[in-house]
Amino acid sequence: MNANAKPEPSSGGAGAAGGALKTAGRSGRSTELPEHLKAYKGVWVFVEHDRGHVHPVSWELMGEARKLADKLGVDVSGVLLGGPGDPLEAFAKEAYAYGADHAYVMRDPVLQGYRNEPFTKGMTDLVNQYQPEILLLGATTMGRDLAGSVATTLATGLTADCTELNIDGRALAATRPTFGGSLLCTIMTLAYRPQMATMRPRTAPMPRRDDSRTGDIITMGLGMIETDIVTKLLEFIPDTSRNTVNLTYADIIVTAGKGMKNADNCRLVWELARVLGAEVGATRAVTQAGWLEAERQVGQTGKTVRPKLYIAAGVSGAIQHRVGMEASDIIVAINTDPNAPIFDFAHHGIVGNAMQVLPVLTQAFRTHLDKRIRRAA
C-alpha cells in the first residue's frame, strides 16, 4: 500500500513545490519530487542521549541507515545536539563505529537537557542547511516529541512506529502496523524532503561495532538565547519509585496470555521466569484484565522486544502481539489450540495446557541448571 505521508502544504509552506506537479487521482496530492528537492542527499540519524549515555535505539537505527544508504549510494550521518557538558565528540566516534560517515554537532547552552523548542530549531536549521533526504529518530518519549515538531516545521511527511524500512526507487518505504495492528501499511513520502520515520527500540538488530571506522565532524551554531524559549529546565529529579521492568532489553522473556485463565495462574509464569532469570511479559488482554501491570505488555500498543528466548504461555499470536516479539531469536509457544496463529511463526511449539506444561518446564530447567552449577563447582 503506497500513500503520501501528509496532505500537500499551502503554497507558502517550506515544503511547497514550485512548478506544475503531477497529482494522484482525485486527491490532488503531489506524487513527483520537485527539482529543487532532488538535491537532498544522505541518510541522517538523530543520536539521542541523556545524562552521558546514548539511547541504544540510536545505534540500532544507525545500522538500518547504513543499509538504506548503501542502496542509495549515499553517506550516513549522525546528528548530535547538546550543551557544554555533553561529550558529543565521544558520541560521534561511537556513531562512526556503528556505521556513520559524518557527524553534525550543534553545541549550545540552551541545548543542555532536552526541550522541544531549541532542539526543533537546531534540527530544522541543520536540515535546511545540509539537506538530507532521510531523517530517522527513535520512537522514544524524546524522539516522538521531536520528530512530530520537526516534520511539522519542515512541512514534510513522518511515518511513526515503523517495523521495517526499505528503499523503493529513491523513496523511503516505511512499513508500520495500522488498524490496531491488524494490517501492515507501507507509506512513502514522494514529493517532500526529508523523508522522516521513527522506529521503536529493539525493532532493528544492534549493528556490529567497528572501532576502526572514522569520520568527520561538521559543527553549526544554534543562535538562540534562553529568553527566546518558553519552557525552562529547572532540575532533574529521578523517579525513585519507578517500575524497574526492563522488557525491551531482556535476554529471556516468559509471557502470559489470556490462556492462563486468571491472575492466580500467572504465578506459574513468574516461577519459570525466576528459574531462568527472565523478565515476565504479558499480552494486552492480560494487562487489561489487571492480571499483570501495563509496563509488561508486549505488542503494538506495548513494548517491542528482541530476546534470545521468548516463551509464550497461553498466547494466541494475534498480529498486534506478533509485531512486538517476532524478531526474538527463539520463540517457544504453549497453547491448547493446534491452529493458534502463534504456531505459524514460533520456532518450537507445545500443544497443551500451559497450567500443566509450565510446572514441568520449570522443574526441567531447575534440574538442568542445578546440574550445571554442581559440575562447575
Secondary structure, 3 states (H helix, E strand, C coil): CCCCCCCCCCCCCCCCCCCCCCECHHHCCECCCCHHHCCCCCEEEECCEECCEECHHHHHHHHHHHHHHHHHCCCEEEEEEECCCCCHHHHHHHHHHCCCCEEEEEECHHHCCCCHHHHHHHHHHHHHHHCCCEEEEECCHHHHHHHHHHHHHHCCCEEEEECEEEEECCEEEEEEEEHHHCEEEEECCCCCCCEEEEECCCCCCCCCCCCCCCCEEEECCCCCCHHHCCCCCCCCCCCCCCCCCCCCCCCEEEEECHHHCCCCCHHHHHHHHHHHCCEEEECHHHHHCCCCCHHHEECCCCECCCCCEEEEECCCCCHHHHHHHCCCCEEEEEECCCCCHHHHCCCEEEECCHHHHHHHHHHHHHHHHHHHHHHHC
